[in-house]
Amino acid sequence: MTGSKTSSILGRLLFGLVLIAAIAGVWWKLSQPTPVKVVFAEIDVGKVEASTANTRAGEVESCRRAKLATLLGGRIEQLPVKEGDRVKKGQLLMRLWNDDQLAQGALAKAQVDTARQGIAEACSLAAAAEREAQRLDLLHAQNYVSGSRSEAAQAEADAKRAACESAKARVNQAMAQVNVVKVEQGRTYLYAPFDGTVAKITGELGEYSTPSPPGIPTPPAIDLIDESCLYIKAPMDEVDSMKIHEGQPVRISMDALPKKTFPGHIKRVAPYVLALEKQSRTVDVEAVFDNPAEVDRLLVGFTANIEVILDVRNKVVRVPTSALLEGGRVLVAGAGGTLEERPIKTGLSNWEYTEVLDGLAAGDRVVISLEREGVKAGAHFEAEASATVAQP
C-alpha cells in the first residue's frame, strides 16, 4: 500500500516537472524576437565607374533645324510641299500672292528698254554735234567763221555729250529699280536653306501667312529639319560642370527605347550657366552617338538622358551602392544570427556600384534589403535569398 502511494506521488511529480519544462520551453520560444527576412549580396570583383547624369530630361535635337517664314505677310498662293516631304537645298517651299510686284517688275524692265533707246538717240546727237564743232573749229582757224560761232558749236556738243551720259545713267537707274522689285518679290518666296524634311506646315492655300516679329512667338510657316545629323542636349548641374569636357565617353538612354543604352561622347559643353526661375542652375551639354546606325528611327524631340563617365576602375572589390548606410557602413551577418554593422572605406561610386578600398573582401555578404522594417544592427535575421554582384 505504501509503495503504491509512493509511486503515485513520484508520477505526479514527474508529470509536473514535464509540464513545467514544456511551459518554460514555450515561454522561451515566444519570448525570442521574430527574425527579419533579409536579402544578401555576395561581394565580387569587377568594374566601378564614377559618373554623373543630367538633372532634367534632355532631348534629341537636329544639328540643323530652321523654323522658316516669309519676310512679308500675305496670302499663300503656292504650297508645293507637304509635311514629311524630303526637300533639297534651294527648293521652293511656299509662295505668297505677289501679282502687284510682278507687274512692277514688268514695268521696271520696260523702263530699262526705254532708257536704252534714249541712249542711242542722245549719244548719236552728241556724236554729230562733236563732229560739227570740230568742223567749225577748223574753219575758224582759217578765218572762214567767227570765233563766237565755233564756241557755240563746242558748247552745244558738250551739252549733247552730257545728255548722252545722262541717258546711260537713266539705264543704270532703271536696272537698279528692276533689282529692287526683284528683292521685293523674293520676300514673298520661301526656299529650303538646306536638304531636310518638312516637319510642320502652318497654313493652307488661300490662308494668310504672317511672319514672326521679334519677341512674339508666332508659329513658323514651315519647320524644316535635317535628320542626317542628330545629337542629345541635356542640362547638367553646375556643380558637375567642371568635371565634364569634350570627348568624354557617355551612355545615352531614351524613354522611347527602354532597357537600351548607346555609347557616345561629349561634343560640346555650353560656356555659360543657365539660370531659369524656380529651377537649379545648369549647364547645357551636347553628346553625339558613336554609332548612329545602331539607333533605329531616331526622332527629333525624343526624351533622352546622358550619363557622363568621369572615371573607371577595373577589377576592384565593389559593393552594391544600395547596401551602403550613411557614413560608409554596411550590415553583415554576425555571430548568433544577428546583423552587425561594419565600417568600410570607399572609392569611386555611382548609383549601382561603389568601390571598396578596405573593410570587405570578395566572398563577403552584405544586406541589400535595407528598406525593410526591422533591418538594423543587432536584429536577428533569416536569409531570404542571395544575390551575386556579377562582373560585367
C-alpha positions as CSV (number, residue, x, y, z in Angstrom):
1,M,0.0,0.0,0.0
2,T,2.8,2.3,1.0
3,G,4.8,1.5,-2.2
4,S,1.8,2.2,-4.4
5,K,1.2,5.6,-2.8
6,T,4.9,6.4,-3.3
7,S,4.8,5.5,-7.0
8,S,1.7,7.7,-7.4
9,I,3.5,10.7,-5.8
10,L,6.5,10.2,-8.0
11,G,4.4,10.0,-11.1
12,R,2.7,13.2,-10.3
13,L,6.0,15.0,-9.6
14,L,7.4,13.7,-12.9
15,F,4.3,14.9,-14.8
16,G,4.6,18.3,-13.0
17,L,8.2,18.6,-14.0
18,V,7.5,17.7,-17.6
19,L,4.6,20.2,-17.7
20,I,6.8,22.9,-16.2
21,A,9.6,22.2,-18.7
22,A,7.1,22.3,-21.6
23,I,5.6,25.6,-20.4
24,A,9.2,27.0,-20.0
25,G,10.1,25.9,-23.5
26,V,7.0,27.6,-25.0
27,W,7.6,30.7,-23.0
28,W,11.2,30.9,-24.1
29,K,10.3,30.4,-27.7
30,L,7.6,33.0,-27.5
31,S,9.9,35.5,-25.8
32,Q,12.5,35.3,-28.6
33,P,12.4,38.1,-31.2
34,T,11.0,37.3,-34.6
35,P,13.8,37.2,-37.1
36,V,13.6,39.7,-40.0
37,K,14.0,38.3,-43.5
38,V,16.9,39.9,-45.4
39,V,18.5,39.6,-48.8
40,F,22.2,39.3,-49.0
41,A,24.6,40.2,-51.9
42,E,27.9,38.4,-52.3
43,I,30.8,40.8,-52.9
44,D,32.7,40.2,-56.1
45,V,35.5,41.8,-58.1
46,G,34.5,43.9,-61.2
47,K,34.4,47.4,-62.7
48,V,33.3,50.6,-61.0
49,E,32.6,53.9,-62.8
50,A,32.2,57.4,-61.4
51,S,29.5,59.1,-63.5
52,T,27.1,62.0,-63.4
53,A,23.7,62.4,-65.2
54,N,21.5,65.2,-66.3
55,T,19.4,66.9,-63.7
56,R,16.3,67.3,-66.0
57,A,15.3,65.3,-69.1
58,G,17.2,66.1,-72.3
59,E,16.0,65.5,-75.8
60,V,17.1,64.6,-79.3
61,E,17.9,67.6,-81.4
62,S,18.9,68.2,-85.0
63,C,22.2,69.9,-85.9
64,R,20.2,72.0,-88.4
65,R,16.6,72.9,-87.8
66,A,15.1,76.0,-89.3
67,K,11.7,77.5,-88.4
68,L,11.0,79.4,-91.6
69,A,8.7,82.2,-92.6
70,T,8.5,84.6,-95.4
71,L,9.8,88.2,-94.8
72,L,6.4,89.6,-95.8
73,G,2.9,88.6,-94.8
74,G,0.4,87.7,-97.4
75,R,-2.0,85.1,-98.9
76,I,-0.5,81.7,-99.6
77,E,-0.6,81.3,-103.4
78,Q,1.6,78.2,-103.9
79,L,2.5,75.4,-101.5
80,P,4.3,72.7,-103.5
81,V,5.4,70.6,-100.4
82,K,3.6,68.7,-97.7
83,E,4.6,67.5,-94.2
84,G,7.0,64.7,-94.3
85,D,8.5,65.6,-97.7
86,R,12.2,65.4,-98.3
87,V,13.4,68.6,-100.0
88,K,16.7,69.8,-101.5
89,K,18.5,73.0,-100.8
90,G,17.1,75.8,-102.9
91,Q,13.8,74.0,-103.5
92,L,10.6,76.2,-103.4
93,L,8.6,75.6,-100.2
94,M,6.0,78.4,-100.4
95,R,5.0,81.5,-102.4
96,L,2.7,84.3,-101.4
97,W,0.4,86.3,-103.7
98,N,2.7,88.9,-105.5
99,D,0.9,89.8,-108.7
100,D,1.4,93.5,-107.9
101,Q,5.2,93.0,-107.6
102,L,5.3,91.0,-110.8
103,A,3.6,94.0,-112.5
104,Q,6.1,96.4,-111.0
105,G,8.8,94.1,-112.3
106,A,7.5,94.2,-115.8
107,L,7.2,98.0,-115.6
108,A,10.8,98.3,-114.4
109,K,12.0,96.1,-117.3
110,A,10.1,98.2,-119.8
111,Q,11.7,101.3,-118.4
112,V,15.1,99.8,-118.9
113,D,14.3,99.2,-122.6
114,T,13.1,102.8,-123.0
115,A,16.2,104.1,-121.3
116,R,18.4,102.1,-123.6
117,Q,16.7,103.5,-126.6
118,G,17.2,107.0,-125.2
119,I,20.9,106.3,-125.1
120,A,21.1,105.6,-128.8
121,E,19.3,108.8,-129.6
122,A,21.2,111.1,-127.2
123,C,24.6,109.7,-128.0
124,S,24.0,109.9,-131.8
125,L,23.1,113.6,-131.5
126,A,26.2,114.1,-129.2
127,A,28.5,112.5,-131.8
128,A,27.0,114.7,-134.6
129,A,27.4,117.8,-132.5
130,E,31.0,117.0,-131.8
131,R,31.8,116.5,-135.4
132,E,30.1,119.8,-136.3
133,A,32.1,121.6,-133.5
134,Q,35.4,120.1,-134.9
135,R,34.5,121.3,-138.4
136,L,33.7,124.8,-137.3
137,D,36.9,124.9,-135.2
138,L,38.9,124.2,-138.4
139,L,37.0,126.8,-140.4
140,H,37.6,129.3,-137.6
141,A,41.3,128.6,-137.7
142,Q,41.2,129.5,-141.4
143,N,39.1,132.7,-140.6
144,Y,36.1,131.4,-142.5
145,V,33.8,131.6,-139.5
146,S,33.8,133.7,-136.4
147,G,35.1,132.6,-133.0
148,S,31.7,133.0,-131.4
149,R,30.1,130.5,-133.8
150,S,32.9,128.0,-133.1
151,E,32.4,128.4,-129.4
152,A,28.7,128.0,-129.6
153,A,29.1,124.8,-131.6
154,Q,31.5,123.4,-129.0
155,A,29.1,124.3,-126.2
156,E,26.3,122.5,-128.0
157,A,28.5,119.4,-128.4
158,D,29.3,119.4,-124.7
159,A,25.6,119.6,-123.9
160,K,24.8,116.8,-126.2
161,R,27.6,114.7,-124.7
162,A,26.2,115.4,-121.2
163,A,22.7,114.3,-122.4
164,C,24.3,111.0,-123.7
165,E,25.9,110.3,-120.3
166,S,22.6,111.2,-118.6
167,A,20.8,108.7,-120.7
168,K,23.3,106.0,-119.7
169,A,22.7,106.9,-116.0
170,R,19.0,106.5,-116.5
171,V,19.6,103.0,-117.8
172,N,21.6,102.1,-114.7
173,Q,18.8,103.7,-112.5
174,A,16.2,101.6,-114.3
175,M,18.2,98.4,-113.9
176,A,18.6,99.2,-110.2
177,Q,14.8,99.5,-109.9
178,V,14.5,96.1,-111.5
179,N,16.7,94.7,-108.8
180,V,14.7,96.5,-106.1
181,V,11.5,94.9,-107.4
182,K,13.2,91.5,-107.6
183,V,14.3,91.8,-104.0
184,E,10.7,92.7,-103.0
185,Q,9.5,89.7,-104.9
186,G,12.0,87.5,-103.1
187,R,10.3,88.4,-99.8
188,T,7.2,86.5,-100.9
189,Y,9.1,83.3,-101.7
190,L,10.4,80.7,-99.2
191,Y,13.2,78.3,-100.3
192,A,14.8,75.5,-98.4
193,P,18.2,76.6,-96.9
194,F,19.5,73.0,-96.7
195,D,18.5,69.5,-97.5
196,G,16.0,68.2,-95.0
197,T,12.5,67.0,-94.1
198,V,9.4,69.2,-93.8
199,A,8.3,68.6,-90.2
200,K,5.4,71.0,-89.9
201,I,3.5,73.4,-92.1
202,T,1.4,76.2,-90.7
203,G,-1.3,77.4,-93.2
204,E,-3.1,76.2,-96.3
205,L,-3.5,77.5,-99.8
206,G,-5.5,80.8,-99.7
207,E,-4.8,81.4,-96.0
208,Y,-2.9,84.4,-94.7
209,S,0.7,83.8,-93.6
210,T,2.2,86.1,-91.1
211,P,6.0,86.4,-90.4
212,S,7.3,86.1,-86.8
213,P,8.1,89.5,-85.4
214,P,10.9,89.7,-82.7
215,G,9.6,88.8,-79.3
216,I,6.2,87.4,-80.5
217,P,6.0,83.5,-80.5
218,T,4.2,83.2,-83.9
219,P,4.3,79.6,-85.3
220,P,6.7,79.4,-88.3
221,A,5.2,78.8,-91.7
222,I,7.5,75.7,-92.2
223,D,9.6,73.8,-89.8
224,L,12.5,72.2,-91.6
225,I,14.7,69.5,-90.0
226,D,18.0,68.0,-91.2
227,E,17.7,64.4,-89.9
228,S,21.1,63.4,-91.2
229,C,22.8,64.9,-88.1
230,L,21.2,64.4,-84.7
231,Y,22.6,64.8,-81.1
232,I,21.4,64.8,-77.5
233,K,21.2,68.0,-75.5
234,A,20.7,67.8,-71.7
235,P,21.2,70.1,-68.7
236,M,23.9,69.2,-66.1
237,D,24.1,70.6,-62.6
238,E,26.6,73.4,-62.4
239,V,28.4,71.6,-59.6
240,D,29.4,68.8,-62.0
241,S,30.1,71.1,-65.0
242,M,33.8,71.5,-64.2
243,K,34.3,67.7,-64.4
244,I,32.8,67.5,-67.9
245,H,34.8,68.2,-71.1
246,E,34.6,67.5,-74.8
247,G,35.4,63.9,-75.8
248,Q,34.4,62.2,-72.6
249,P,32.5,58.9,-73.1
250,V,28.8,58.8,-72.3
251,R,25.9,56.4,-72.2
252,I,22.8,57.6,-73.9
253,S,19.3,56.3,-73.0
254,M,15.9,57.2,-74.3
255,D,12.4,56.6,-72.9
256,A,11.3,55.5,-76.4
257,L,13.9,52.7,-76.4
258,P,13.7,51.3,-72.8
259,K,16.4,49.0,-71.4
260,K,18.8,50.1,-74.1
261,T,21.8,52.3,-73.8
262,F,24.0,53.7,-76.6
263,P,27.7,54.7,-76.4
264,G,28.6,58.3,-77.3
265,H,30.8,61.1,-76.4
266,I,30.6,64.8,-75.4
267,K,30.5,67.1,-78.4
268,R,30.1,70.5,-76.6
269,V,29.8,72.0,-73.2
270,A,28.0,75.3,-73.1
271,P,30.3,78.2,-72.0
272,Y,27.7,79.7,-69.6
273,V,25.4,78.7,-66.8
274,L,21.6,78.7,-67.5
275,A,19.6,80.2,-64.7
276,L,15.8,79.5,-65.0
277,E,13.3,80.7,-62.5
278,K,12.5,78.2,-59.8
279,Q,15.0,75.7,-61.2
280,S,18.5,74.8,-60.4
281,R,21.3,76.4,-62.3
282,T,22.5,74.1,-65.0
283,V,25.0,73.9,-67.9
284,D,23.8,72.5,-71.3
285,V,25.8,69.6,-72.6
286,E,25.6,68.1,-76.1
287,A,26.5,64.5,-76.9
288,V,26.6,62.5,-80.1
289,F,26.3,58.8,-80.8
290,D,29.4,56.8,-81.5
291,N,27.5,54.5,-83.9
292,P,24.4,56.4,-85.1
293,A,23.4,53.4,-87.3
294,E,22.7,51.4,-84.2
295,V,19.7,53.6,-83.3
296,D,16.6,52.7,-85.2
297,R,14.2,55.5,-86.3
298,L,15.5,58.2,-84.0
299,L,13.1,61.1,-84.0
300,V,13.8,64.8,-83.1
301,G,12.2,65.6,-79.7
302,F,12.7,62.1,-78.2
303,T,13.3,62.4,-74.4
304,A,16.9,61.4,-73.8
305,N,19.4,61.2,-70.9
306,I,23.1,61.4,-70.8
307,E,25.3,59.6,-68.2
308,V,28.8,61.0,-68.4
309,I,31.6,58.6,-67.4
310,L,34.1,60.6,-65.3
311,D,36.4,57.8,-64.2
312,V,36.7,54.0,-64.4
313,R,38.3,51.4,-62.1
314,N,38.6,47.8,-63.3
315,K,39.0,44.6,-61.2
316,V,38.3,46.2,-57.9
317,V,36.2,44.9,-54.9
318,R,32.8,46.5,-55.2
319,V,29.6,46.7,-53.2
320,P,26.1,47.5,-54.4
321,T,25.5,51.1,-53.6
322,S,22.1,50.2,-52.3
323,A,23.8,48.3,-49.5
324,L,25.5,51.4,-48.1
325,L,24.3,53.1,-44.9
326,E,25.1,56.7,-44.0
327,G,28.7,57.2,-43.0
328,G,30.1,54.4,-45.2
329,R,28.7,51.4,-43.2
330,V,27.2,48.1,-44.3
331,L,25.3,45.3,-42.5
332,V,26.8,41.9,-42.5
333,A,25.8,38.5,-40.9
334,G,27.1,38.4,-37.3
335,A,27.5,35.7,-34.7
336,G,24.4,34.3,-33.1
337,G,22.3,35.0,-36.1
338,T,22.2,38.8,-35.7
339,L,23.1,41.6,-38.0
340,E,26.3,43.6,-37.4
341,E,27.5,47.0,-38.7
342,R,30.9,47.1,-40.4
343,P,32.6,50.4,-41.4
344,I,34.2,50.3,-44.9
345,K,36.4,52.7,-46.8
346,T,35.0,53.6,-50.3
347,G,36.4,54.9,-53.5
348,L,34.6,55.6,-56.8
349,S,30.9,55.4,-56.7
350,N,27.8,55.5,-58.9
351,W,24.1,54.7,-58.4
352,E,24.8,51.0,-59.0
353,Y,28.3,50.1,-57.5
354,T,30.8,51.6,-55.1
355,E,34.5,50.7,-54.9
356,V,35.6,49.2,-51.6
357,L,39.1,50.1,-50.5
358,D,39.0,48.5,-47.1
359,G,36.6,46.6,-44.9
360,L,35.2,44.0,-47.3
361,A,36.7,41.2,-49.4
362,A,35.4,39.1,-52.3
363,G,33.0,36.5,-51.0
364,D,31.7,38.6,-48.1
365,R,27.9,39.0,-47.9
366,V,26.2,42.3,-47.2
367,V,22.5,43.2,-46.7
368,I,20.9,44.9,-49.7
369,S,17.3,44.9,-48.4
370,L,17.8,47.9,-46.1
371,E,14.4,49.3,-46.8
372,R,12.6,46.5,-44.9
373,E,11.2,47.2,-41.5
374,G,13.4,46.0,-38.6
375,V,16.6,45.6,-40.6
376,K,19.2,47.1,-38.4
377,A,22.3,46.2,-36.4
378,G,21.6,43.7,-33.6
379,A,18.4,42.3,-35.2
380,H,18.0,38.6,-35.6
381,F,17.8,37.7,-39.3
382,E,16.7,35.0,-41.6
383,A,18.4,34.9,-45.0
384,E,15.7,35.0,-47.7
385,A,17.9,34.9,-50.8
386,S,21.3,35.9,-52.0
387,A,22.4,37.9,-55.0
388,T,25.8,37.8,-56.6
389,V,27.4,41.0,-57.8
390,A,28.2,39.8,-61.2
391,Q,31.3,41.0,-63.0
392,P,30.4,42.7,-66.3
